[in-house]
C-alpha cells in the first residue's frame, strides 16, 4: 500500500517500525510503500541500522545455534521451497560487513503477520516479500526504529484482542473488551 511519508530518510531506505508492525520503503515525493510485518517476540526485538548485503529467492534455512538450543526439534538444514519458513524471498541484514543473522523474509505462517512471534527476523506475506525484493538493491539501508522513536513519530499503540498493534484511540480502547468476549 502506498502511503504518505514525512520522514528524514532518502528514497530507497527501508524503515521498520517494530512496535507498529509496519515496514516502509521510502519513495520519492513524500511517499512510501507500507507493508504489514511480523516481528520479534518480547526479548527478540532490536533497533538500529543495517544494510541489505545479500538477497535470495526461495532461500535455504539453517537455524542458528542459539535457536537450536531453544528448539532442538528443528531441522539442522532445510532447502528452499514452499515448505521453508523463510518463504519466497529473503533479504539478509549486515552491519559493518558482518552478517547480523537477522533477515527480512517471506513466511509460510501468514497468521504471524501483525504479531510479535519471531526470533527477531522481520516476516512479510510472501507476495509482499517478492514485491519488496524486486524493488530494492544490495546496499539498501535498513533503519529499525526503537520504541521511543516509534512513539515520537507514530504515537501510542496498543495490542487489540487478537494481539495486533493498533493505534491507542478511544475507539480501539472501547472495542477491545467487546472483541475479547467473542
C-alpha positions as a Python dict, from the first residue, in 0.01 Angstrom:
ca = {
    (1, 'X'): (0, 0, 0),
    (2, 'X'): (139, 342, -92),
    (3, 'X'): (111, 597, 191),
    (4, 'X'): (228, 949, 273),
    (5, 'X'): (571, 957, 437),
    (6, 'X'): (716, 1260, 613),
    (7, 'X'): (1042, 1119, 749),
    (8, 'X'): (1402, 1230, 708),
    (9, 'X'): (1521, 923, 518),
    (10, 'X'): (1618, 913, 150),
    (11, 'X'): (1413, 727, -112),
    (12, 'X'): (1517, 363, -124),
    (13, 'X'): (1563, 337, 254),
    (14, 'X'): (1369, 70, 444),
    (15, 'X'): (1217, 184, 775),
    (16, 'X'): (1094, -86, 1011),
    (17, 'X'): (858, 21, 1286),
    (18, 'X'): (859, -286, 1508),
    (19, 'X'): (607, -158, 1767),
    (20, 'X'): (359, -57, 1495),
    (21, 'X'): (441, -372, 1292),
    (22, 'X'): (493, -196, 960),
    (23, 'X'): (781, -180, 713),
    (24, 'X'): (812, 129, 493),
    (25, 'X'): (1011, 154, 171),
    (26, 'X'): (1069, 527, 127),
    (27, 'X'): (973, 655, -221),
    (28, 'X'): (1034, 996, -383),
    (29, 'X'): (785, 1279, -330),
    (30, 'X'): (697, 1220, 34),
    (31, 'X'): (555, 871, -26),
    (32, 'X'): (637, 520, 95),
    (33, 'X'): (528, 165, 28),
    (34, 'X'): (390, 22, 355),
    (35, 'X'): (384, -349, 434),
    (36, 'X'): (240, -529, 736),
    (37, 'X'): (504, -737, 915),
    (38, 'X'): (555, -996, 1185),
    (39, 'X'): (829, -903, 1431),
    (40, 'X'): (1043, -1044, 1711),
    (41, 'X'): (857, -1161, 2019),
    (42, 'X'): (944, -998, 2354),
    (43, 'X'): (1315, -1039, 2420),
    (44, 'X'): (1393, -1081, 2049),
    (45, 'X'): (1325, -733, 1913),
    (46, 'X'): (1604, -493, 1818),
    (47, 'X'): (1668, -146, 1677),
    (48, 'X'): (1941, 24, 1475),
    (49, 'X'): (2085, 48, 1123),
    (50, 'X'): (2166, -244, 897),
    (51, 'X'): (2234, -296, 525),
    (52, 'X'): (2086, -550, 284),
    (53, 'X'): (2404, -728, 173),
    (54, 'X'): (2258, -1048, 29),
    (55, 'X'): (1928, -1146, -134),
    (56, 'X'): (1792, -1492, -212),
    (57, 'X'): (1495, -1638, -396),
    (58, 'X'): (1343, -1942, -221),
    (59, 'X'): (1624, -1935, 38),
    (60, 'X'): (1750, -2237, 227),
    (61, 'X'): (1734, -2218, 606),
    (62, 'X'): (1994, -2320, 861),
    (63, 'X'): (1871, -2237, 1212),
    (64, 'X'): (2144, -2062, 1414),
    (65, 'X'): (2294, -2248, 1714),
    (66, 'X'): (2109, -2023, 1962),
    (67, 'X'): (1774, -2121, 1806),
    (68, 'X'): (1864, -2490, 1805),
    (69, 'X'): (1937, -2469, 2179),
    (70, 'X'): (1585, -2336, 2236),
    (71, 'X'): (1426, -2568, 1979),
    (72, 'X'): (1626, -2891, 1940),
    (73, 'X'): (1335, -3035, 1737),
    (74, 'X'): (1413, -2806, 1441),
    (75, 'X'): (1588, -2942, 1133),
    (76, 'X'): (1958, -2858, 1103),
    (77, 'X'): (1902, -2752, 740),
    (78, 'X'): (1601, -2701, 517),
    (79, 'X'): (1629, -2646, 141),
    (80, 'X'): (1440, -2356, -13),
    (81, 'X'): (1086, -2418, -130),
    (82, 'X'): (719, -2376, -39),
    (83, 'X'): (755, -2556, 299),
    (84, 'X'): (1054, -2348, 414),
    (85, 'X'): (974, -2097, 693),
    (86, 'X'): (1188, -1831, 516),
    (87, 'X'): (924, -1809, 245),
    (88, 'X'): (968, -1699, -115),
    (89, 'X'): (1238, -1432, -68),
    (90, 'X'): (1494, -1327, 192),
    (91, 'X'): (1699, -1012, 238),
    (92, 'X'): (1999, -1065, 466),
    (93, 'X'): (2089, -781, 702),
    (94, 'X'): (2452, -698, 770),
    (95, 'X'): (2626, -444, 992),
    (96, 'X'): (2987, -341, 944),
    (97, 'X'): (3026, -606, 673),
    (98, 'X'): (2920, -889, 908),
    (99, 'X'): (2603, -1095, 893),
    (100, 'X'): (2373, -986, 1176),
    (101, 'X'): (2177, -1315, 1146),
    (102, 'X'): (1860, -1104, 1105),
    (103, 'X'): (1654, -1129, 789),
    (104, 'X'): (1359, -968, 619),
    (105, 'X'): (1182, -1264, 463),
    (106, 'X'): (856, -1414, 348),
    (107, 'X'): (663, -1661, 558),
    (108, 'X'): (450, -1970, 526),
    (109, 'X'): (279, -1870, 852),
    (110, 'X'): (52, -1588, 734),
    (111, 'X'): (-120, -1572, 1072),
    (112, 'X'): (201, -1427, 1224),
    (113, 'X'): (182, -1104, 1022),
    (114, 'X'): (83, -821, 1256),
    (115, 'X'): (212, -1010, 1559),
    (116, 'X'): (531, -1036, 1766),
    (117, 'X'): (621, -1405, 1727),
    (118, 'X'): (957, -1443, 1552),
    (119, 'X'): (1310, -1486, 1687),
    (120, 'X'): (1397, -1136, 1563),
    (121, 'X'): (1354, -1161, 1187),
    (122, 'X'): (1103, -944, 1003),
    (123, 'X'): (833, -1150, 831),
    (124, 'X'): (623, -1045, 533),
    (125, 'X'): (346, -1214, 337),
    (126, 'X'): (524, -1396, 52),
    (127, 'X'): (372, -1167, -213),
    (128, 'X'): (499, -864, -16),
    (129, 'X'): (845, -1019, 25),
    (130, 'X'): (861, -1071, -353),
    (131, 'X'): (745, -712, -416),
    (132, 'X'): (1000, -563, -174),
    (133, 'X'): (1279, -790, -303),
    (134, 'X'): (1214, -670, -658),
    (135, 'X'): (1213, -302, -553),
    (136, 'X'): (1543, -292, -362),
    (137, 'X'): (1910, -336, -444),
    (138, 'X'): (2202, -472, -248),
    (139, 'X'): (2330, -192, -26),
    (140, 'X'): (1981, -76, 73),
    (141, 'X'): (1992, 83, 418),
    (142, 'X'): (1751, -51, 681),
    (143, 'X'): (1653, 158, 984),
    (144, 'X'): (1473, -26, 1263),
    (145, 'X'): (1302, 223, 1494),
    (146, 'X'): (1327, 191, 1870),
    (147, 'X'): (1011, 206, 2081),
    (148, 'X'): (1086, 569, 2173),
    (149, 'X'): (1135, 662, 1806),
    (150, 'X'): (813, 488, 1708),
    (151, 'X'): (609, 658, 1982),
    (152, 'X'): (751, 1000, 1890),
    (153, 'X'): (664, 954, 1522),
    (154, 'X'): (350, 738, 1519),
    (155, 'X'): (201, 798, 1865),
    (156, 'X'): (96, 541, 2123),
    (157, 'X'): (-28, 199, 2023),
    (158, 'X'): (-189, -98, 2195),
    (159, 'X'): (-247, -465, 2121),
    (160, 'X'): (-603, -543, 2021),
    (161, 'X'): (-791, -855, 2136),
    (162, 'X'): (-606, -1062, 1873),
    (163, 'X'): (-256, -934, 1960),
    (164, 'X'): (-225, -696, 1664),
    (165, 'X'): (-74, -349, 1711),
    (166, 'X'): (-333, -76, 1660),
    (167, 'X'): (-334, 297, 1741),
    (168, 'X'): (-432, 365, 2101),
    (169, 'X'): (-751, 559, 2034),
    (170, 'X'): (-1064, 586, 2247),
    (171, 'X'): (-1245, 373, 1986),
    (172, 'X'): (-987, 93, 1999),
    (173, 'X'): (-972, 103, 2379),
    (174, 'X'): (-1352, 69, 2399),
    (175, 'X'): (-1361, -206, 2133),
    (176, 'X'): (-1100, -436, 2289),
    (177, 'X'): (-1319, -573, 2576),
    (178, 'X'): (-1606, -630, 2333),
    (179, 'X'): (-1378, -825, 2099),
    (180, 'X'): (-1237, -1031, 2386),
    (181, 'X'): (-1588, -1160, 2460),
    (182, 'X'): (-1620, -1308, 2109),
}
